[in-house]
Amino acid sequence: MVGGIVPSLTPGGPSQPIDYAITNPGSSPVHVGAVTTSVSSLSHTGNNAGLEACSATMYPIVQATPIDANVAPGTTVYDPSGGSISMTDDGNNQDNCENATVNLSFSAS
C-alpha cells in the first residue's frame, strides 16, 4: 500500500512493508539516489504514568532499497520498496503504544 495506514504493529510481531511514491512535478527526469524513512512523530499514545512511555525508538525501520535512477515526471510508485517497520518487544508493558499512530517522514537524496 502506498500512502495510508499499514496493518497493526505488535511488540515482537511481524514487520510491515513501507512502500511509497515519488512525485516529480517537473518536466524532465530527476535523479534520486535513495529514500530515507524515519518516524517523525507518534500520536494517539496512552498516558498511563505507571507504564513505559511509547517512543519512536520502539519502531525500528529497515530502509528501502536504494533507487539510484532517474525518476520520470509524474508519480512513480515503489511497491515493494524493500523498506519495512516493526515494533520491538522490550519486555515491559507497552500498553501506552496501543492504538498509537506512527507518522513517517521521507527524504530523498
C-alpha positions in Angstrom: 0.0 0.0 0.0 1.3 3.4 -0.8 0.3 6.3 1.5 -2.2 5.3 4.1 -2.4 3.0 7.1 -0.3 -0.1 7.5 -1.7 -3.1 9.5 -1.3 -3.0 13.2 2.2 -3.4 14.7 2.5 -5.6 17.8 5.5 -6.0 20.1 7.8 -8.6 18.6 5.3 -9.1 15.8 6.0 -9.3 12.0 7.3 -6.3 10.2 5.1 -4.4 7.7 6.3 -3.1 4.4 6.8 0.6 3.8 6.0 1.4 0.2 5.9 4.9 -1.2 5.5 7.0 -4.4 7.7 9.8 -5.7 6.1 12.7 -7.5 8.3 14.6 -9.8 6.4 17.8 -10.7 8.9 18.9 -13.3 9.0 18.3 -17.0 12.3 16.3 -17.0 13.6 13.3 -15.1 15.3 13.9 -11.7 18.0 11.7 -10.2 17.1 10.0 -6.9 19.8 8.0 -5.1 17.8 6.8 -2.1 14.8 7.5 0.0 15.2 7.5 3.8 12.3 6.9 6.1 12.1 7.9 9.7 9.5 8.1 12.5 8.6 11.8 12.6 6.1 11.6 15.5 3.7 9.5 17.4 0.1 10.4 18.1 -2.8 8.8 20.0 -0.5 7.3 22.5 -1.6 6.3 26.0 -0.6 8.4 29.0 -0.6 5.9 31.8 2.2 7.2 34.0 2.7 3.8 35.6 3.7 2.3 32.2 6.6 2.9 29.9 6.1 5.8 27.5 5.6 5.0 23.9 8.6 6.2 21.9 9.8 6.3 18.3 12.7 4.0 19.2 10.2 1.2 19.7 9.6 1.3 15.9 12.8 0.3 14.0 12.8 0.8 10.3 14.6 -1.2 7.6 15.5 1.3 4.9 14.2 0.8 1.4 16.4 -0.5 -1.4 18.3 2.5 -3.0 16.7 3.7 -6.2 19.8 5.3 -7.9 17.9 6.1 -11.0 16.2 9.0 -12.9 12.6 9.4 -11.9 10.3 10.5 -14.7 7.9 13.4 -14.4 4.7 12.4 -12.7 4.2 9.9 -10.0 6.3 6.7 -9.7 5.2 4.0 -7.2 7.8 2.0 -5.4 5.9 -1.1 -4.3 7.7 -3.1 -3.0 10.3 -0.6 -1.8 12.2 -3.1 0.3 11.6 -1.0 3.4 9.8 -2.1 6.5 8.8 -1.1 10.0 8.3 -3.3 13.1 7.7 -2.8 16.8 10.2 -4.1 19.3 9.2 -6.2 22.4 11.4 -4.8 25.2 9.8 -7.0 27.9 8.0 -4.1 29.5 4.3 -3.3 29.4 3.9 -1.3 26.2 0.2 -0.6 26.5 0.8 3.1 26.1 1.5 2.3 22.4 -1.8 0.5 21.9 -3.7 2.4 19.1 -0.8 4.7 18.6 -0.4 6.3 15.2 3.2 6.2 13.9 3.8 9.1 11.5 6.6 8.6 9.0 8.6 11.1 7.0 10.5 10.6 3.8 13.6 12.3 2.4 15.3 11.7 -0.9 18.9 12.2 -1.8 
